[in-house]
Amino acid sequence: MNEIREIQKIIRGTDVKRKRALVVKKCARCSTRFLVKHSRQKFCNYLCLERAKAMRKKTLLDRQKGERVCIKCGATIESSKRVGAIYCTDRCRLAAFKERQSND
């Protein structure tokens, strides 16, 4: 809390150029306090943003550790495919698309 008060004392609460109140937030990853540059900012810098993205991606991949199966042909889907992939190859994806189009 003292950090926030010190920053606010220095700045005096307003950004003169943009005529808006300055806000101090806590970084969602490392918990350091920082001045917000835009209203939706959650991280103190680009490095924290990238590390948070990597952690989120790793979490998603950990959830998908089980064997995934193509819904068209039944073959296993490679682990290098994106997490939400439901087809093993473009061939299966296109075949399923054409099948859906012919049914309509």
C-alpha positions in Angstrom: 0.0 0.0 0.0 2.8 2.4 0.8 4.2 1.9 -2.7 0.9 3.1 -4.2 0.8 6.2 -2.0 4.4 7.1 -2.9 3.7 6.8 -6.6 0.5 8.8 -6.3 2.3 11.5 -4.3 4.9 11.8 -7.0 2.4 11.9 -9.9 -0.4 13.8 -8.1 -3.1 11.7 -9.5 -3.5 12.9 -13.1 -1.8 12.4 -16.4 -1.8 16.0 -17.8 -1.2 15.0 -21.4 -4.2 12.5 -21.5 -6.3 14.2 -18.9 -7.2 11.0 -17.1 -6.6 9.5 -13.7 -3.5 7.4 -13.3 -4.1 3.9 -11.9 -1.7 1.6 -10.1 -2.4 -2.1 -10.5 -0.8 -5.3 -9.3 0.7 -7.6 -12.0 -1.3 -10.8 -12.5 1.9 -12.8 -12.7 4.6 -11.4 -10.5 2.5 -9.2 -8.1 4.6 -6.1 -8.5 2.8 -2.8 -8.6 2.8 -0.7 -11.9 1.2 2.3 -13.5 -1.5 1.2 -16.0 -1.0 2.5 -19.6 -4.4 1.3 -20.7 -7.5 0.1 -18.9 -7.2 -3.6 -19.8 -3.6 -4.0 -18.9 -3.0 -6.9 -16.5 0.8 -7.4 -16.6 3.6 -5.0 -15.7 5.7 -5.6 -18.8 5.9 -7.7 -22.0 8.1 -10.4 -20.3 5.4 -11.1 -17.7 2.8 -11.3 -20.4 4.8 -13.8 -22.4 5.5 -15.9 -19.4 1.8 -16.0 -18.4 0.9 -17.1 -22.0 3.5 -19.9 -21.8 2.1 -21.0 -18.4 -1.4 -21.0 -19.8 -0.4 -23.0 -22.9 1.5 -25.5 -20.8 -1.6 -25.9 -18.6 -3.8 -26.6 -21.6 -1.3 -29.1 -23.0 -1.1 -30.9 -19.6 -4.9 -31.3 -19.6 -4.8 -32.9 -23.1 -2.1 -35.5 -22.2 -4.5 -38.3 -22.9 -4.6 -39.8 -26.4 -6.8 -37.9 -28.8 -8.6 -39.6 -31.7 -9.7 -38.1 -35.1 -13.5 -37.9 -35.3 -13.5 -38.7 -39.0 -11.2 -41.7 -39.4 -10.4 -42.8 -35.8 -6.6 -42.3 -36.1 -4.6 -40.8 -33.2 -4.0 -37.1 -33.4 -0.3 -36.0 -33.1 0.6 -34.2 -29.9 2.1 -31.4 -32.0 -1.4 -30.5 -33.3 -3.2 -27.6 -31.5 -5.1 -28.5 -28.3 -8.6 -28.2 -29.8 -7.8 -30.2 -32.9 -10.5 -32.8 -33.7 -9.1 -34.1 -37.1 -5.8 -35.8 -37.6 -5.0 -34.3 -41.1 -6.3 -31.7 -43.5 -7.6 -34.6 -45.6 -9.9 -35.7 -42.8 -11.0 -32.1 -42.1 -11.9 -31.5 -45.8 -13.6 -34.8 -46.1 -15.8 -34.0 -43.1 -16.5 -30.6 -44.6 -17.6 -32.0 -47.9 -19.7 -34.6 -46.2 -21.5 -31.9 -44.2 -22.0 -29.8 -47.4 -23.6 -32.8 -49.2 -26.0 -33.5 -46.4 -27.4 -30.0 -46.5 
